[in-house]
Amino acid sequence: MVRPVLIRPPLSSSRPAPDPSLPIGVFDSGVGGLTVAAALRRRLPAEHLLYLGDVARLPYGTKSPATVVRYALQAAHFLVRRGVKLLVMACNTASAHALGEVAEALAPLPVLGVVEAGAAAAAAASRTGGIVVAATEGTTASGVYPRAIAARRPDARVSQVACPLFVALAEEGMTAGPIAEAVVRASLGERFAAPAGNDTLLLGCTHFPLLVPALRAALGHGPALVDCGEAVADQAATLLAAHGLTAPEGAGGIRLAATGGAGRVARHAAALLPGWTGGTPVEEVDL
């Protein structure tokens, strides 16, 4: 059964409704979620964001479901203590295994995961129904993407590929060049050879959009690349408007926190977030 996006309306609890001026909380296991933060900044430039990268414990994709749930709850509670009006779980593995638990724990705070948004975008993007999901081992094992895509497009032919090396490449900034391209070809080349009939690649990990240069060099421009971050940013805009939580007009911003690797987070933020200059250092935190 496909897990729905879980949204708790503010009026269903005795807690006060969130303040529209509060930031959107975003967390991921590392720097990959910065691709989601960047998408949110483009789609909602007036919003403030608070981003947490759990770099010290990455990758989530090789952890047990119970461990992922525990880590996700710790990250979510950290952001709630800081004060947020919406939580975006910018981690596919956490969304696959922990969305229900996090939404239940934080109710009535609205919570979004990236899986449902990405599945909907991939189902719409594919012309032939041949969709390849590149994801972590944990997300692949959960089977959440094939179920979510099938619920929207029963004719789809979905295949999954666990690509654990993609996370390491992204975290180390090796997003282009012969090594990254060789890893992409070894992992995905056969899936997009002519007889396979696949025309869409769903990037089922928020680290993977960082590898678009290598993906295009290795696979060409034939496959449509679906980025879950863009899709969840659209969902966030709709949700905030529906709940009366859209920020007042003005220039938003972003604060960054990490459980380790602050320098790595800062380097990726400088590349992905136009206008972020590092004037406010990345805060190192302990969950």
Buried (B, 14 or more C-beta within 10 A) or exposed (E): EBBEBBBBEBEEEEEEBBEBEBBBBBBBBBBBBBBBBBBBBEBBBEBBBBBBBBBBBBBBBBBEBEBBBBBBBBBBBBBBEBEBBBBBBBBBBBBBBBBBBBBEBBBBBBBBBBBBBBBBBBBEBBEEBBBBBBBBBBBBBBEBBBBBBBBBBEEBBBEBBBBBBBBEBBBEEBBBEEEBBEBBBEBBEEBBEEEBEBBBBBBBBBBBBBBBBBBBBBBEEEBBBBBBBBBBBBBBBEBBEEBEBBBEEEEBBBBBBBBBBBEBBBBBBEBBBEEBEEEEEBEBBEB
